[in-house]
Amino acid sequence: MTTPEIAFLPPSAAEDTALVATLTDLVNTVYAKAEAGLWAGSADRTNAGEMAGLVRAGEIAVARLDGAVAGSVRIQRLAEDLGEFGLLAASPEARGAGIGRELVRFAESHCRAQGCTRMQLELLVPREWTHPSKDFLARWYTRLGYRVVETSTIDGPHPELAPLLATPCDFLIWHKDLG
């Protein structure tokens, strides 16, 4: 396996409409499969305006293989001791190459260097049936050392999204100690 080159995008990359479109399409493509059946109707995970804002804020890191975008992740600090990653997406063409794992390692390393002692991620899972992608992710995050610390519904953190769900879901918050 070739190790991807991973780096934060500079804020100025928010003006690169082709790159922003590539990242937006990547996230939406990956999440369309990973969240199929959870949402009523079309439910893109992000849009170009939101992605450009995240790039401008310095929160998007990109993995590249031979110069081509192979994945991306949003990394942010939630509290003095708590970092978070989200919008994790590996290109379907690079699936199985360890891109996701390397992006998570990058996020953890970055947050650890910023003084964070814990890392967080969020996962939306159907309550009444097993979604293959969500089941895979739950097992994968567990292998990476993450544990569920809170189970709720999406109404609390994202009340605007609750009416868009096609099925009852649990909103899981996972943590990992970075020590």
C-alpha positions in Angstrom: 0.0 0.0 0.0 1.2 3.5 -0.8 1.0 5.8 2.2 -1.2 8.8 1.4 0.1 12.3 1.8 -2.2 14.0 4.3 -2.3 17.7 5.1 -4.7 20.5 6.1 -5.9 22.6 3.2 -4.9 26.2 3.5 -7.8 28.6 4.0 -7.2 30.0 0.5 -8.1 26.6 -1.0 -11.8 27.6 -0.2 -11.6 29.7 -3.4 -10.6 26.7 -5.5 -14.2 25.8 -6.7 -13.0 22.6 -8.5 -11.4 21.3 -5.3 -14.3 22.3 -3.2 -16.7 20.5 -5.6 -14.5 17.4 -5.6 -14.5 17.3 -1.8 -18.3 17.9 -1.6 -19.0 15.2 -4.2 -16.7 12.8 -2.4 -18.4 13.3 1.0 -21.9 13.1 -0.5 -21.1 10.0 -2.5 -19.7 8.2 0.5 -22.4 9.3 2.9 -25.2 8.4 0.3 -24.2 4.8 0.6 -23.3 4.9 4.3 -26.7 6.4 5.2 -29.0 4.9 2.6 -32.4 4.4 4.1 -31.9 6.7 7.1 -33.2 9.9 5.4 -36.5 10.6 3.7 -35.8 11.8 0.1 -32.5 13.3 -0.9 -30.1 14.1 1.9 -26.8 15.4 0.8 -24.4 15.5 3.7 -22.8 18.8 2.7 -22.8 21.4 0.0 -20.2 23.5 -1.7 -20.9 26.5 0.5 -20.5 24.6 3.8 -17.4 22.8 2.5 -15.8 26.1 1.4 -16.5 27.5 4.9 -14.9 24.5 6.6 -11.8 24.8 4.3 -11.7 28.5 5.1 -11.8 27.7 8.8 -8.8 25.4 8.5 -10.8 22.3 9.5 -10.4 20.1 6.4 -7.5 17.7 5.9 -7.1 15.9 2.6 -5.4 12.6 1.8 -3.8 12.3 -1.6 -2.4 9.4 -3.5 -0.1 10.3 -6.4 -1.5 13.9 -6.2 -5.2 12.9 -6.5 -7.7 13.4 -3.7 -8.2 10.0 -2.0 -10.1 11.1 1.1 -10.8 13.9 3.5 -11.8 14.6 7.1 -13.0 17.5 9.2 -11.0 18.1 12.4 -12.0 20.5 15.0 -11.4 21.2 18.7 -14.6 21.1 20.8 -13.0 21.9 24.2 -9.6 22.4 25.7 -9.1 18.6 26.1 -11.5 17.3 23.3 -10.9 17.1 19.6 -13.4 15.7 17.0 -13.3 14.3 13.6 -16.2 14.0 11.2 -17.1 14.0 7.5 -14.6 11.2 7.1 -14.6 10.0 3.5 -12.3 7.7 1.5 -12.7 7.6 -2.2 -14.5 4.5 -3.4 -11.7 3.9 -5.9 -9.2 3.8 -2.9 -11.4 1.6 -0.7 -9.3 -0.9 1.3 -6.1 1.1 0.9 -6.2 2.3 4.5 -7.1 5.9 3.7 -9.7 6.1 6.4 -7.4 4.7 9.0 -4.6 7.1 8.0 -7.0 10.1 8.1 -8.2 9.1 11.7 -4.5 8.7 12.8 -3.8 12.2 11.3 -6.8 13.7 13.2 -5.8 12.1 16.5 -2.1 13.1 16.1 -3.1 16.7 15.3 -5.5 16.9 18.2 -2.9 15.3 20.6 -0.3 17.9 19.5 -2.8 20.6 20.3 -3.1 19.3 23.9 -6.3 17.3 23.5 -6.5 14.1 25.7 -9.7 12.8 24.1 -11.1 12.4 20.6 -14.8 12.3 19.7 -16.8 11.2 16.7 -20.6 11.0 16.1 -22.5 8.1 14.4 -26.1 8.0 13.5 -27.5 4.4 13.5 -31.0 3.0 12.8 -32.7 1.9 16.0 -34.9 -0.9 14.6 -32.7 -2.5 12.0 -29.0 -3.1 11.2 -27.5 -1.0 8.5 -24.4 -2.8 7.0 -22.3 0.4 6.7 -23.2 1.6 10.2 -22.5 -1.9 11.6 -19.1 -2.0 9.8 -18.2 1.5 11.1 -19.2 0.6 14.7 -17.0 -2.4 14.6 -14.1 -0.5 13.0 -14.3 2.4 15.5 -14.3 -0.1 18.3 -11.1 -1.7 16.9 -9.5 1.8 16.7 -10.2 2.2 20.4 -13.4 4.3 20.4 -16.2 3.6 22.9 -19.8 4.9 23.0 -20.1 7.4 25.8 -23.6 8.8 25.0 -26.7 7.5 23.2 -29.5 10.0 22.4 -31.6 11.0 19.4 -30.7 13.6 16.8 -33.3 16.0 18.2 -30.9 17.4 20.8 -27.8 18.2 18.8 -29.4 18.7 15.4 -33.2 19.3 15.8 -33.4 20.6 12.3 -32.5 17.2 11.0 -35.0 15.1 13.0 -37.9 15.6 10.6 -35.8 14.5 7.7 -35.2 11.0 9.1 -37.0 8.1 7.3 -36.5 5.7 10.3 -36.0 6.1 14.1 -32.3 6.5 14.8 -29.9 6.7 17.7 -27.3 9.4 17.8 -24.1 7.9 19.3 -21.2 9.9 20.6 -17.9 7.9 20.7 -14.7 8.9 22.6 -11.1 7.6 22.6 -8.4 8.5 25.1 -5.4 10.0 23.3 -3.0 9.4 26.2 
